[in-house]
């Protein structure tokens, strides 16, 4: 029987060996870049393991929270667009915002009219009518504003604030979206919740992709500023190493805080709710409220990790957010590492991302050498699209890895430690 400590040492050692091989094969610049991206994914995976491993929330809308946080971070930290502020755009958007605030207030007031004795069926009808009127008023005011901004300034630009503030506000925005989503979906069964979160995630992506006046749409926004000196100032290796120091610090901070929280009475309560919801409710615990807390907290961490990931790429492109890369891959990290185990999640994220990013060059290396050998022995001519086929090996290798893990370690490579109280 392999002990927990032995499993952890084996995972750390195996990950370190893989990292060393990448550095030796592809160089320090590529290796550090890989570690920065892996550390950002580790932050996102920590947020997801809170929701799934700690509270049993089946969130498959991770992409939407990453996109939301990345957008807010871009909006806060990107340089100011003088063309926008010197146009009539700000005044027109202010009018749109005023209509929206008034409409939201009236819609909320309409939803509370049952307190005045209005039957619920009429309250619902009144709320829908007011909500529809708000939508029509906002869109009718927004369309000319968007057209003017696109014609005169291309898009609104940013506020030129520090990057760290953009990450923080991006995390808060993702948490706020999680709160709104949780209010809608927490009463649903796990499978229906998954469908709802996926749908809302796609709505977020579609909005960002089509709001050219706000995000430039498919034209992308770049270059995004970094919280550390850029490669033009320090060189690729040193600048990426500085960025890695920032993301590694965030991982350590969140890891320590989550470990302390999980060992606290609050953590014991969350385990009780996850393991036996009916018993926890019978003991007077507000199950939905506590799950909402986990939804918000997890999405806050997901948002910070997502903002850091997109900032590192220096490009905000709404079309680049894909469920395969920004939802499925993160689920693989959590499942492989061990849901409910913070250290396992971090190591699983590093391991999975290394396998994911190295599958293509490793497959291409094997394909090239195999084609050369086959040509020498049998006169076989290799297909011209070996590079494309090597890229597709990513999905095959990740699928094979997760299949093997689920077969031989269904609780993950580093399962959650069972805490016993005497």
C-alpha positions in Angstrom: 0.0 0.0 0.0 1.6 3.3 -1.1 1.3 6.0 1.5 0.1 9.5 0.9 3.6 10.9 1.5 5.1 8.4 -1.0 2.5 9.3 -3.6 3.3 13.0 -3.2 7.0 12.5 -3.4 6.6 10.4 -6.6 4.4 13.0 -8.2 6.7 15.9 -7.3 9.7 13.9 -8.5 8.0 12.8 -11.8 6.9 16.4 -12.5 10.4 17.7 -11.8 11.9 15.2 -14.2 9.5 16.2 -17.0 10.3 19.8 -16.4 14.1 19.1 -16.5 13.6 17.2 -19.8 11.7 20.1 -21.4 14.4 22.6 -20.4 17.1 20.3 -21.7 15.3 19.7 -25.0 13.7 23.0 -25.9 15.7 25.5 -23.8 15.1 27.8 -20.9 12.9 30.4 -22.7 10.4 27.7 -23.8 10.6 25.9 -20.4 9.9 29.1 -18.4 7.0 30.0 -20.6 5.6 26.5 -20.1 5.9 26.9 -16.3 4.2 30.3 -16.3 1.2 29.0 -18.3 1.1 25.8 -16.2 1.1 27.9 -13.0 -1.9 30.0 -14.3 -3.8 26.8 -15.1 -2.9 25.5 -11.6 -4.6 28.6 -10.1 -7.7 28.0 -12.2 -7.7 24.3 -11.2 -7.5 25.3 -7.5 -10.7 27.3 -8.0 -12.4 24.4 -9.7 -11.3 21.8 -7.1 -12.9 24.1 -4.4 -16.2 23.8 -6.3 -16.1 20.1 -7.3 -13.8 18.5 -4.6 -15.0 20.6 -1.7 -18.7 21.2 -2.5 -19.6 18.8 -5.2 -20.6 21.6 -7.7 -20.5 20.4 -11.3 -19.3 23.6 -13.0 -18.6 23.1 -16.7 -18.7 26.8 -17.5 -15.1 27.5 -16.4 -14.4 29.1 -19.8 -17.0 31.8 -19.2 -15.4 32.9 -15.9 -12.0 32.9 -17.4 -13.3 35.1 -20.3 -15.1 37.5 -17.9 -12.0 38.0 -15.7 -9.7 38.4 -18.7 -12.1 41.0 -20.2 -12.3 43.0 -17.0 -8.5 42.8 -16.5 -8.0 44.1 -20.1 -10.5 46.9 -19.6 -8.9 48.0 -16.3 -5.2 47.8 -17.4 -5.1 48.5 -21.1 -4.0 52.1 -22.0 -6.6 54.8 -22.3 -8.0 55.4 -25.8 -8.0 59.2 -26.3 -10.2 59.0 -29.4 -13.0 57.4 -27.4 -12.9 59.9 -24.5 -12.8 62.9 -27.0 -15.9 61.7 -28.8 -19.6 61.6 -27.8 -19.2 57.9 -26.9 -18.9 58.3 -23.1 -22.0 60.5 -22.9 -24.0 58.0 -25.0 -22.8 55.1 -22.9 -23.7 57.0 -19.8 -27.2 57.3 -21.0 -27.3 53.5 -21.7 -26.0 52.9 -18.2 -28.7 55.1 -16.7 -31.4 53.3 -18.7 -30.0 50.0 -17.5 -30.0 51.0 -13.8 -33.5 52.3 -14.0 -34.7 49.2 -15.8 -33.0 46.9 -13.3 -34.5 48.8 -10.4 -38.0 48.7 -11.9 -37.7 45.0 -12.8 -36.7 44.3 -9.2 -39.5 46.4 -7.9 -42.0 44.5 -10.1 -40.6 41.2 -8.8 -41.5 42.3 -5.3 -45.1 43.4 -5.9 -46.4 40.2 -4.4 -45.6 41.8 -1.0 -48.3 44.4 -1.9 -50.9 41.6 -2.4 -50.5 41.2 -6.2 -51.1 37.5 -7.2 -47.9 35.7 -8.2 -49.0 35.0 -11.7 -49.6 38.7 -12.3 -46.3 39.5 -10.6 -44.4 37.2 -13.0 -46.2 38.7 -16.0 -45.4 42.3 -14.8 -41.8 41.4 -14.2 -41.4 40.0 -17.7 -43.0 43.0 -19.3 -40.8 45.4 -17.4 -37.7 43.3 -18.2 -38.6 43.2 -21.9 -39.1 47.0 -21.9 -35.8 47.5 -20.2 -34.0 45.3 -22.9 -35.7 47.3 -25.7 -34.8 50.6 -24.2 -31.1 49.6 -23.5 -30.6 48.1 -26.9 -32.2 51.1 -28.7 -29.8 53.4 -26.9 -26.7 51.1 -27.2 -26.9 50.5 -31.0 -26.1 54.1 -32.1 -23.5 54.4 -29.3 -21.7 51.3 -30.5 -21.8 52.4 -34.1 -20.3 55.8 -33.2 -17.6 54.3 -31.1 -16.6 51.8 -33.8 -16.5 54.5 -36.4 -14.6 57.2 -34.5 -12.5 55.2 -31.9 -12.6 51.5 -33.0 -13.3 50.5 -29.3 -13.5 52.0 -25.8 -10.0 51.1 -24.8 -9.0 50.7 -21.1 -8.4 52.8 -18.0 -4.7 52.5 -17.8 -4.7 51.2 -14.2 -2.1 48.8 -12.7 -2.3 45.2 -13.9 -2.6 43.7 -10.4 -5.8 45.8 -9.9 -7.1 44.4 -13.2 -6.5 40.9 -12.0 -8.2 41.6 -8.6 -11.3 43.2 -10.3 -11.3 40.4 -12.8 -11.5 37.9 -10.0 -14.3 39.9 -8.4 -16.2 40.0 -11.6 -15.9 36.3 -12.1 -17.1 35.8 -8.5 -20.0 38.1 -9.1 -20.9 36.1 -12.2 -20.6 33.0 -10.2 -23.0 34.5 -7.6 -25.6 35.3 -10.3 -25.1 31.9 -11.9 -25.3 30.1 -8.5 -28.6 31.8 -7.7 -30.0 30.3 -10.9 -28.4 26.9 -10.9 -27.8 25.7 -7.4 -31.3 24.4 -7.1 -30.8 22.2 -10.1 -29.5 18.6 -10.1 -25.9 18.1 -11.1 -26.5 17.2 -14.7 -28.9 20.1 -15.3 -26.5 22.5 -13.5 -23.7 21.4 -15.9 -25.9 22.2 -18.9 -26.9 25.6 -17.4 -23.3 26.6 -16.6 -22.1 25.6 -20.0 -24.9 27.6 -21.6 -24.1 30.7 -19.6 -20.5 30.3 -20.5 -21.2 30.3 -24.2 -23.4 33.4 -23.8 -20.5 35.3 -22.2 -18.2 34.2 -25.0 -20.7 35.2 -27.7 -21.3 38.6 -26.1 -17.6 39.4 -25.9 -17.0 38.2 -29.4 -19.7 40.3 -30.9 -19.3 43.5 -28.8 -16.8 45.1 -31.2 -17.2 48.5 -29.6 -16.1 47.0 -26.2 -13.5 44.3 -27.1 -12.7 44.8 -30.8 -14.3 41.4 -31.4 -12.2 39.1 -33.5 -9.7 41.9 -34.2 -8.2 41.3 -30.7 -6.7 43.7 -28.2 -2.9 43.8 -27.9 -0.4 44.2 -26.4 -1.7 43.7 -22.9 0.6 45.2 -20.2 2.4 42.9 -17.8 2.8 43.3 -14.0 6.5 42.8 -14.5 9.1 44.1 -17.0 8.5 42.8 -20.5 10.8 40.7 -22.7 12.0 43.9 -24.5 13.2 45.2 -21.2 14.7 42.1 -19.5 14.8 39.5 -22.2 12.6 36.5 -22.7 14.0 34.3 -19.9 14.3 36.9 -17.1 10.9 38.6 -17.9 9.1 35.2 -18.0 10.9 34.1 -14.8 9.7 37.3 -13.1 6.1 36.6 -14.2 6.5 33.0 -12.9 7.6 34.4 -9.5 4.3 36.4 -9.4 2.1 33.4 -10.3 4.0 31.0 -8.1 3.5 33.5 -5.2 -0.2 33.5 -5.8 -0.3 29.7 -5.8 1.5 29.6 -2.5 -0.8 32.2 -0.9 -4.0 30.5 -2.1 -2.7 27.1 -1.2 -2.0 28.1 2.4 -5.3 29.9 2.8 -7.3 27.0 1.4 -5.5 24.5 3.6 -6.2 26.5 6.7 -9.8 27.0 5.7 -10.3 23.3 4.9 -8.9 22.4 8.4 -11.2 24.9 10.1 -14.8 24.4 11.4 -16.0 26.0 8.2 -14.1 23.3 6.2 -15.6 20.5 8.3 -19.1 21.9 7.7 -18.4 22.0 3.9 -17.3 18.4 4.0 -20.4 17.5 5.9 -22.6 19.2 3.3 -20.7 17.5 0.4 -20.9 14.0 1.9 -24.4 14.1 3.3 -26.5 17.0 2.3 -29.7 15.8 4.1 -27.9 15.3 7.4 -26.2 18.7 7.2 -29.5 20.4 6.5 -31.1 18.5 9.4 -28.4 20.0 11.6 -29.5 23.5 10.7 -26.9 24.2 8.0 -28.0 26.4 5.1 -26.8 24.2 2.3 -27.6 26.4 -0.7 -26.0 29.4 1.0 -22.8 27.5 1.7 -22.6 26.1 -1.8 -23.1 29.7 -3.1 -20.1 30.7 -1.0 -18.0 28.0 -2.7 -19.3 29.0 -6.1 -18.2 32.6 -5.6 -14.9 31.7 -3.9 -13.9 29.2 -6.6 -14.8 31.5 -9.4 -12.8 34.3 -7.8 -9.7 32.2 -7.9 -10.5 30.9 -11.4 -10.9 34.6 -12.5 -7.5 35.6 -11.1 -5.8 32.6 -12.8 -7.6 33.3 -16.1 -6.7 37.0 -16.0 -3.0 36.0 -15.4 -3.1 33.5 -18.2 -4.5 35.9 -20.8 -2.3 38.8 -19.7 0.8 36.5 -20.2 -0.3 35.9 -23.8 -0.5 39.7 -24.3 -3.5 39.2 -26.5 -7.2 39.4 -25.6 -9.1 37.5 -28.2 -12.7 36.4 -27.4 -12.6 33.8 -30.1 -9.6 32.1 -28.5 -11.7 30.9 -25.5 -12.5 27.2 -26.3 -14.2 24.6 -24.1 -11.5 22.1 -24.9 -8.7 24.3 -23.6 -10.5 26.3 -20.9 -12.9 23.8 -19.4 -12.2 20.2 -20.3 -8.4 20.4 -19.8 -8.9 22.0 -16.4 -11.3 19.2 -15.4 -8.7 16.7 -16.5 -6.1 18.5 -14.2 -8.4 18.3 -11.2 -9.5 14.7 -11.8 -6.0 13.4 -12.4 -4.4 15.3 -9.5 -7.1 14.4 -7.1 -10.3 16.4 -6.5 -10.5 17.9 -3.0 -6.7 17.8 -2.6 -5.0 21.2 -3.1 -1.5 19.8 -3.5 -2.7 17.1 -5.9 -4.6 19.7 -8.0 -1.5 21.8 -8.3 0.7 18.9 -9.3 -2.0 17.5 -11.6 -2.2 20.9 -13.4 1.5 21.0 -13.9 1.7 17.4 -15.1 -1.3 17.6 -17.4 -0.2 20.8 -19.0 3.3 19.5 -19.6 1.8 16.4 -21.3 -0.6 18.6 -23.2 2.0 21.1 -24.6 4.7 18.5 -25.2 2.6 16.0 -27.0 2.9 17.9 -30.3 6.7 18.3 -30.5 7.2 14.7 -29.1 4.8 13.3 -31.6 6.3 15.2 -34.5 9.8 14.0 -33.4 8.6 10.4 -33.5 6.7 10.9 -36.8 9.8 12.4 -38.5 12.1 9.7 -37.3 9.6 7.0 -38.1 9.0 8.4 -41.5 12.8 8.6 -42.2 13.3 5.0 -41.0 10.3 3.7 -43.1 11.6 5.5 -46.1 15.1 3.9 -45.8 13.7 0.4 -45.2 10.6 0.3 -47.4 10.8 3.3 -49.6 7.6 4.7 -47.9 6.8 8.3 -48.5 5.4 10.1 -45.5 2.2 12.3 -45.8 2.7 16.0 -46.1 0.6 16.9 -43.1 2.6 15.2 -40.4 2.7 18.5 -38.4 -1.1 18.7 -38.4 -1.4 15.1 -37.3 1.2 15.7 -34.5 -1.0 18.6 -33.2 -4.0 16.3 -33.0 -2.0 13.9 -30.8 -2.6 16.2 -27.9 -6.2 15.1 -27.6 -5.3 11.5 -28.0 -2.6 11.5 -25.4 -4.7 13.4 -22.8 -7.6 11.0 -23.4 -5.2 8.1 -22.9 -3.8 9.6 -19.7 -7.2 10.3 -18.2 -8.4 6.8 -19.1 -5.5 5.1 -17.4 -5.8 7.3 -14.3 -9.5 6.6 -14.0 -8.8 2.9 -14.5 -6.0 2.5 -12.0 -6.4 5.6 -9.7 -10.1 6.6 -9.8 -9.6 9.0 -6.9 -6.7 10.7 -8.7 -3.0 10.4 -8.3 -3.1 12.2 -5.0 -6.5 11.6 -3.4 -8.1 13.7 -0.7 -6.8 12.9 2.7 -9.5 11.4 4.9 -9.6 13.4 8.2 -10.7 11.4 11.2 -11.8 13.0 14.5 -11.7 11.1 17.7 
